[in-house]
């Protein structure tokens, strides 16, 4: 890992209280993120990827709680920290880029004022002139014309708003950025330019990044390592090329085989039968077993262990592909 | 993968236009118009799928809404062939009976399976409704046919789905109900407007495979509208690429992808991320950002974003969609 570990998540479990009971949204997730590393996180809606992000930021909704586990940022556990303890860390050390750019910008404030607020929250001594200069610099950094900074969010196009949200997330030079579907709402040509901007910023500033997406193709382009999540648990983690070439978990293979390609031979897509489980009542054992083409007796009886198959390629599966488990 | 489509046109769209007035200026006195669909012509052949692709705001959804008469065109013609009879013109339909006959032939599936199904109706009632409207009187026959349709779209056993409400179903299951409703009357053409874009990858693949199977089984043609080019490739025999209200390129799918003629098509294709960690993409060659088509100038719609524009593009009107190779057309002076 490059320059050591920045973030270590250990055995994290998160639940939501709902009227009908408790939803097991994240269950026993562990991973480490190196400094300057981009980790891709793939999975379908409801698999817990956004909950995982919100847990790391300690921004869970009121009915959500961290049941167990540790979230170590440079060795400091964030889990026991109060809101007062978290506030100095957010934006400055870890920040987030959300999917809905319109929702992360306040509609009645000028974009420059919102960035200045983030800047001055962490440096109250910053003068108005310094804040403006810094904002202009951030605008240039994300490829926005600084002359636009005194406009309101609704005067921006979708791509411009998403760049403004990236500028906001980077305002305090954070070490870790969690990007949750940052380009999903964008058209493909705008997505391309936002992706390139984000990648170049990441490598120039040496930020660590967790890039969350349902789009396997985007993850193939941005991430060095790739994690696949299913029904609140991590199914697989490895170097992105390894995971694409030699998936271990049957869910990973199914996910890869379900994505149509624009080039190369055209072949019929595989699709998984069934639907992801209801996490109010997750299935016993492996949560994928009801849909798994490689299911065995043990899969419905016991949880599979998170196992290293060599070279940092992990999977939680009783009957992995190509593996001798 | 799909059955060989015939050359017979099923649907012919001729010089179709839809302009939406917008008010601007002091007290809204100057009248402008968004040229959402502007002089668009294409055809869908019997048994084929035509993929209509483009970015948001290009006019693809407006085209869909025009085809099923949810909105009226500003100009142009929509003709539907029926076997043996002269083609039916959508604009010339007189009276409810004629309109009903057209609707029985042309159905639509929308993008959002959470909004397109009435939450107060059971799945059974939703699929039966078009049958009742189109004169199948016997309740027993309607029930049997809707149960059949549910089985056909993979909601089996039908008896467990008929009494349920949409909110008890997943997004993928809802979209299957919408497809069952649309195909219940065995239409000749199904307009599918981004039917998979709100679904997860594994669910999306299932819906696409279902639609391909149904096309072969029920001999229905699709106009498949999507912003997702790989999805369009998977579904379509031919592609039409739209940009700001105009079709800028059309041709056999693999031909358009292998040899794109229009600079916009080339930019679109190179912007699509590849599901392959080893692939390296060149940045798309395109200038600036997309604008709304409010009172567009008469020249080429793509001019201000075109990386190869020449003098002719600046002085001439918007280029006509011209055949440049076998069935492969582009609206570009330089293609």
Contacts between the chains, C-beta under 8 A, distances in Angstrom:
chain1	res1	chain2	res2	distance
A	44	B	200	3.7
A	44	B	201	6.7
A	44	B	202	6.7
A	44	B	203	7.7
A	45	B	200	5.6
A	157	B	289	6.0
A	157	B	290	7.9
A	159	B	289	6.6
A	160	B	289	8.0
A	187	B	55	4.0
A	187	B	56	5.6
A	187	B	227	6.8
A	187	B	290	7.5
A	188	B	55	6.8
A	188	B	227	7.1
A	188	B	229	7.4
A	188	B	268	6.5
A	188	B	271	4.6
A	188	B	272	5.8
A	189	B	55	6.8
A	189	B	267	6.2
A	189	B	268	6.8
A	189	B	271	4.6
A	189	B	284	5.7
A	189	B	286	6.1
A	189	B	290	7.9
A	190	B	289	7.2
A	191	B	271	7.1
A	191	B	273	7.8
A	192	B	271	4.1
A	192	B	273	7.8
A	192	B	283	6.6
A	192	B	284	5.8
A	193	B	283	7.7
A	195	B	273	7.5
A	196	B	283	6.5
A	214	B	200	6.3
A	214	B	201	6.7
A	215	B	273	7.1
A	216	B	201	7.0
A	216	B	275	5.1
A	217	B	230	8.0
A	217	B	272	7.4
A	217	B	273	3.9
A	217	B	274	5.8
A	217	B	275	4.1
A	217	B	276	8.0
A	218	B	273	4.9
A	220	B	273	6.9
A	220	B	274	6.7
A	220	B	275	5.5
A	220	B	276	5.8
A	220	B	277	4.4
A	220	B	279	7.4
A	221	B	273	5.1
A	221	B	274	7.3
A	221	B	277	7.6
A	221	B	279	7.8
A	221	B	281	7.6
A	240	B	277	4.5
A	241	B	277	4.7
A	241	B	278	6.6
A	244	B	275	7.9
A	244	B	276	7.0
A	244	B	277	5.4
A	254	B	202	6.1
A	255	B	201	6.2
A	255	B	202	6.4
A	256	B	275	7.3
A	258	B	201	4.8
A	258	B	202	4.6
A	258	B	204	7.2
A	258	B	205	3.9
A	259	B	201	5.6
A	259	B	205	7.7
A	259	B	230	7.5
A	259	B	275	5.1
A	260	B	205	7.6
A	260	B	208	7.5
A	260	B	230	4.2
A	260	B	231	5.8
A	260	B	233	6.5
A	260	B	234	4.1
A	261	B	230	5.7
A	261	B	233	7.8
A	261	B	274	7.4
A	261	B	275	5.9
A	261	B	276	8.0
A	262	B	229	5.5
A	262	B	230	4.5
A	262	B	233	5.8
A	262	B	257	6.6
A	262	B	269	6.8
A	262	B	272	5.3
A	262	B	274	7.2
A	263	B	257	7.3
A	263	B	274	7.1
A	266	B	1	7.0
A	266	B	233	7.0
A	266	B	234	7.2
A	266	B	254	7.7
A	268	B	1	6.8
A	268	B	209	7.1
A	269	B	205	4.2
A	269	B	208	6.7
A	269	B	209	6.4
A	269	B	234	6.9
A	270	B	205	6.9
A	271	B	202	5.7
A	271	B	203	7.5
A	271	B	205	3.8
A	271	B	206	3.9
A	271	B	209	5.9
A	272	B	202	4.4
A	272	B	206	7.6
A	273	B	206	7.9
A	275	B	170	5.0
A	275	B	172	6.9
A	275	B	173	7.7
A	275	B	203	7.6
